[in-house]
Amino acid sequence: MSKGTAIDLGLNEAYNDLFSTQAERDNAQRSYVIDLPASEISDFPDHPFKVRMDEEMEQMVESVKERGVLSPVLVRPMPDGSYQMVSGHRRKRAAELAELPTAPFIVREQTDDEAIIIIVDSNLQRERVLPSEKAFAYKMKLDAMKRQGERVDLTSTSAVPKLRSNELVGAQSGESREQVRRYIRLTNLVPKLLDMVDNSVLKEKDKLQMALRPAVELSYLLKDRTPCWRSLRVRIAPRPMPRPSKCGSFPSKAS
């Protein structure tokens, strides 16, 4: 693992855990910048956002070749001594394509759920986010918030209505609760159908498109398909054979 000179950013909390040592508190709360090879940074599991080689990305690569990575990429340290991506995937990829030996990275201690929320919030600020990216991002953030046990009422007085988790996600992303629910429904679609929904934004030629609303309706149909087949198999199951009459022959059907 290549190491560089760390720069302390002085982001210590004002109040520390009473029962930890000063060294432990300083290590847990400090963020610092270090130069690392971009190829040595591992991806975050199930990261929903794609890095596309479009015109904007090509321009970023040329800019990185000329001036380097101006804004450090956010990573978190892992128990094995490696680093994992949190935010800045396009800058990291541009550094790789520009063949830079190293790039600046901010190293910050974060839990899985803290990292997920930062990943989602930072990437949703992009100019163009695909429906499939929003779908899995909203679901990841919602699940992370529930695992954290985050308060979703946010009430300072009794007059303020309580917010559901998806309402809070929507409020933080500029979407309505119902729109968040629609996007999350897309996670039930197979990849080919998701590609069609994404193409309603990408507008790629010779590829099929599907709008958001029909895709949401289709997600319910696909979910209910298995129960329907089960009920159908029950209805078409063969009836038991009739018992023979006293004379030993089976009763004939009525004409």
Salt bridges, closest charged atoms under 4 A:
ASP54 OD2 - ARG128 NH2 3.97
GLU56 OE2 - ARG90 NH2 3.75
GLU62 OE2 - LYS65 NZ 3.73
GLU66 OE1 - ARG67 NH1 3.48
GLU96 OE2 - LYS92 NZ 3.14
GLU96 OE1 - ARG93 NH1 3.25
ASP112 OD1 - ARG76 NH2 2.71
ASP113 OD1 - ARG147 NH2 2.65
ASP121 OD1 - LYS141 NZ 2.60
GLU133 OE2 - ARG52 NH1 3.42
GLU133 OE1 - ARG126 NH2 2.95
ASP143 OD2 - LYS139 NZ 3.17
ASP153 OD2 - ARG151 NH2 2.54
GLU167 OE2 - ARG177 NE 3.51
GLU175 OE2 - LYS134 NZ 2.84
GLU178 OE2 - ARG181 NH2 2.26
ASP198 OD2 - LYS50 NZ 3.99
GLU204 OE1 - LYS207 NZ 2.77
